[in-house]
């Protein structure tokens, strides 16, 4: 599963973001990435801030544990989440194995 990569201290998520959606939600897989719809517009970093808040809330971790590795101005993003394992990520985001 290429959208979710585990390492010693957490996981890295490969995401495809759709900003400006009606509501913020996980939309399933999009190729080799997990698609997330964000209600926030892609303006002044609002979508990135919304993404970090949404992931932290969904995964039950602090916002400080979620960091954007790449894709600040792109729909394709890589996000690192510390202190969580892949099984917990899949369970929290309701993604089947």
ABEGO torsion letter per residue (X at the ends): XAABBBBAAEBBBBBBBBBGBABBBBAEBBEABBBBBBABBBBGGAAAAAAAAAAAAAAGBBAAABBBABGAABABBBBBBBGBBAAAAAAAAGBBX
